[in-house]
């Protein structure tokens, strides 16, 4: 990922929920905003907000909150609409949990 850090892109998307990458690579992207995949689209089960919050917190160990943008791993085109909506609701709720924690 060092090549991405040197690119002119200001924002980078990293799929992290499904491939289970080593999130320490986020340190190399410190100047960038990172859309961190915290929703696993390969798993039809809808994540709990607590699980999403856990994944966000894992990313925050390696980058600041103002640079991390929680996101799905990829597009939801192939998911049933109800599943996609449920996963997006979990994403919003999980992000809200972490925002409250950060606010103190």
Helices and strands as residue ranges (DSSP letters): H 2-5, E 11-14, G 23-29, E 33-39, H 49-60, G 65-67, E 68-72, H 81-103
